[in-house]
C-alpha cells in the first residue's frame, strides 16, 4: 500500500537507491584521488631541522649563524618588538602598530642567549672554553667587532674537519673566536645545543623552546626550506613535512603575500593580518550589513541550484521568487 501511494505521488516520486553501494563507490573514487594527489603534490616526511644536522651537513652555515649572533647582525637582533627596541623596526600602518603596543616581552640578546650562555654551561665538561670566554667578555665592543670582521673575511676559504674550523692568516687577528666556534660546533654535533640554549637542566624536556627555535631561522632554515620547495613564494606555509597535512587554512594569507600591495610593503605582515580580519568581520556580520545581505536575492544564484524545482513550478503555472 505504501509503495503504491509513493508511486502515485507524482510530486515526490521515489526510486530504489543502494546507499551502501554508493558509499563504497564514493570511498573508492576519493581514495584513488587522495593517493594520486598525495603522490604528485605531497611534501616529504623529513625530520625537524636541528643544529646537529646543520653542523654535519654544512658546518659553515652554523658558524656564520654564530658569528652573526655574536656581532648582533642576526635578524632577531634588529627585529624589534617583542625581542628588542630596535628603532624603526616595528611594522605599522599609520597609528596602528600592535608590535609596538605589545612591547618587549621576550627580551633576547642573541650573542648571550644563542652562543655565550650555551658555551658557558658546558665549561665544567670543557674547561678549555673558560679562557676564551673570559677574553671575549673582557674585550671592548670595537675589539670584538674587529675579531668577527676578520673571521668573516676568511670564512669562505676556511676548512672544517672533524668538527674543527681552521682559519687562514694570523691567529692574533681572530682573538678567542676560533676557540669559541670550535666549542660551538662540538656542542652542536653532540645534539645538545638546543637544550643548552633553552637552559634545560636534568632529564625534563623544555617547555619554552622560543630561543632555540630562533637559532636557525635565518640562513639554515632558508636553505633547508628551499631544498624542499617550502619557501614563502612556494606557498611553504601550507606545506608541512610529516604524516599530517599542512595548515591549508592559511592559503588565503599565503596568496596575499604574492600580490600587490602586500608583496612590496614594509608592513606586509600587518597589512595581511588586517585584511584577513576585515574580510572575516565582513563575513561574520553579512546578515546585518545593508546591501551586502541582499546580494543572494539580487544575484539569484539559488535559482541555479534549485533550477529543477523552479522549472517544475513554472510548468504548473505557479509563481515563485
N, C-alpha and C positions, 0 to 999 in steps of 0.2 A: 504493500500500500504506500509506504513511504517513498519507494523508488518510483512508483507511478506518479506520485504527487510531484516529485522533483522533476521528472521528465515533462510533466505538464506545465511547469512554471517556466515560461519562455524568458522571463526577465532574469532569472538566475539559473541557467542550465548547469548541470553537473556532469562531469566526465570521470571515468576511472583514472586514478593517479597513484603511481607506485612511489611513495615518498622515500623508501629505503633505497630503491634503485637510483633515484635522482640524487640522493645523498652521496652514494658511492661514486657516481659519475662526477659529481662536483669535486669530491675529495681527490679523485684521480687526476682531473684536469689541473686543479690548484697545486697538487703535489708535483706534477710534472713542471709546471711553471716555476715553482719555487726552486726546484733543482736546476733548471736551465738558467734562471736569472741569477741564482747564487753562484753558479759556475762562471758566469760572464762578468758580473758586477761586484761580487763579494770582495772583501779585504782579507789579507792573510792573517792567520792566527799567530801573532808574534808576541813574545814576552814584553813586558814593560821595560822601556829603556832605562838602564842603570849606569851608574858611574863605572862599575866594574866592566860592563860591556864596552863602554866608550874607551876606557883605558886599554882594553885588549885590542879593539879594532882600529882605533885612531887616537892614540895617546896624545898627539899634539893638539887635538881639539880640546881635550880635558886640560892640558897645560895652558892653552890660550884662555880657557874659561877661568882658571885660577888667576892668571895674570890680569885679566880684566877685572876680576873681583878685587884683587889687591890694589889696583890703580883706580878703583871706583869708576871704571869705564863700562861696566856691565849695564844692561838695560834697567835692572832694578834700582841701581843707584841714582838713576836720573828719571825714574818712573813717576815720582810724585806720590801723592796720597794713594793708598793707605800706608806706604812704606817710608816715605820721607817728604820733606817740604821743598822739593826742587822747584825753584821759581819758574812759572810759565809751563810746567809740565802737565798740569791737570787739564783735562778736556772740559770745555764749557761752550755753551751756546747762549750768548748774551749774559744774563744774570744767572742762568741755570747751570749749576756745576755741582752735581751730587758728590763728585770726587772730593772737592774742597769741603763741602758740608760735612762729609763723613770724617775728615781729618786723618791724622796719622794714628791708627790704632793697631798696626802691625809693624812697629819700627824695626827696620832691618839695616844693619851695617854689613854690606856684602863681604868686605875684607875680613871682618871679625867673625861673622856668622858662618861663612861658607869655606873659609880657608884656615885662619889662625886658630880659632877655637877648636875645630876638629883636630888640628895638629897638636895643640896644647893638651888635649885629652889623652893622647897616646904617648906622651913623653916618658911615662913610667915604663912603658914597654920599649920605647926607642929613645934612650937618653941623648942620642946624638942630635936630636932636634932642639934640645934645650938652648944651646948656644946660638944657633941661627935665629931662633925666635926672639931671644933677648937682643941680638944685634939688630934685627928688624924693628923691634919696638922702641929701641933707643935712638934710631936714626931719625933725622928730620924728614918732613914730607918731601922736601926737594930732593934729598938723597934717595929716598925710596922711589920717587918718580924716575930718577936717573937710572937706578938699577933696573927697573921694569922696562924702561925705554931701551936699554942696552940689550936685554934679553929678547925683547920683541923684534929687534933688528936681525938677530942671528937665528931666531927660532926656525924660520923656513929651511935653513941649511943645517939644522941640528939633527942629531940622530938619537933614537930611543932604542935601547937594547936591554932586555931583561929588567924592564921596569925602571931604568935609569936614563936620564936625559944627559947628553953630552953636548955642551955648547962650545963653539969655536971662539977663539980670542982669549983675552986675558981674564982670568977669574976675578981679578980686582974690580973689573967693570960691573960685575953682577952681584957683588956682595953675598948675602946669605940666600939669595933667591934660588940658585940651583939646588941647595940642600933642602929648602922648603918644597920645591917642586918634586924632588925625588921622594920625599916623605909623603907628599900628597898622592903621587902615583901609587906608591906601595899601599897606602890606606885604601885607595880606590880599588886596587886589584884584589885586596882582601875581601871586598864586598861589604865593608863596614863604614864606608864614607858617609852614606846617607844617615845611618844611625848616629854617627858622631856629630853630624850637623844638627840633627834633631835633639841632641843631648840625651840619647837613650842610655840608661844605665841599668844593667840587670837583664833578665830574660823577658820582661814585659815589653810588648810592642808599643811603638809611639802612637799616641792618639792625635797629635798635631804634626802633620808632615809638611807644613807650609814651606819651611825653609829649604828642605831637601828637594821639594818639588820645583822650586825656583832655580835650583842649581843649573840644570841643563836646558832651561827654556830658551836659550839663545841659539848658538851655532849647532850644538849637538842635536837638539830637538828639530831644528830646521832641516838639517841634513838627513836625519832619520825619517822625518815625515816626507821629504822629497823622494826618497827611495821607494816609499810605499804609496806615492801618489795621494798623499793626505794633507797637502799644504792648503792654505786658505783659498787660493784661486782654483784648487781642485776639489772644492767642497769637502775638505777634510773633516770639518766639524760634524758632519753627519755620517762619517765612516768611522767605525770602531773596530779595532782588532779584537779578536777573541771569538767566543761562541755566541755572542748576542748581537742583535742589530744595533747600529749606532743611533744617535739621537736624531732620528729622522724628522722629528717635530721642529728641529732647528733649521729646516730647509729655507724657511722664509727669511730668517736672519742672514743665512749664507747668501741667498740671492741678492739681498740688498747691498751687501758688500761688493758685489760685482758691477753695480750700475751707478751712474752719476745721480746725485752729487755725493753719494756715500763713499765711492771708491777714490775720491780725491780730497775728502775733508779731513782736516787735522783732528776733528772731533767725531770721527766716524762711529766709534763705539756708542757714544752718547746719542748721536743722531739716529742710529739704527734702533736703539732701545726706545727712544721717544716715539719713533714711527710705529714700531710694533705696539707700543702702549696705546697710541691714538687709534690704531686700527682695531685693537682688542676692545677698547671702550666703545667705539662706534658699533661693533657687532653686538656687544652686550646690551646697549641701550637702543638698538634699532627699533624695537616696538614703541619707544617713547619719543623718537625723533620725527617730527612732522616732515612729510615729503619722502624721507628715506623709508619710513614704514609703509608707504603706499606703493613702492616700486613693484612688489609682486602683483598688485592689482592692475597697474598700468602695463607691465610687461606681459602679463598673462601667460607666463611660462607653464603655469599649472594646466592650461588648456592643452598644451602639447603632451604633458604627462598623462592626462586623462582623456586623450583625444577619442578613444573608442567609446567612452561613456557619452561625451558630448555629441559624437556622431549619431549614436543610437537615439539620443534625446531629440536631435534635430529631425530625424526621420519620423518621430512621433508627433512632431509639431509642438514640442514643449519649448518653453522659454527659459534658458539657463544663462547664468552670468559667466 
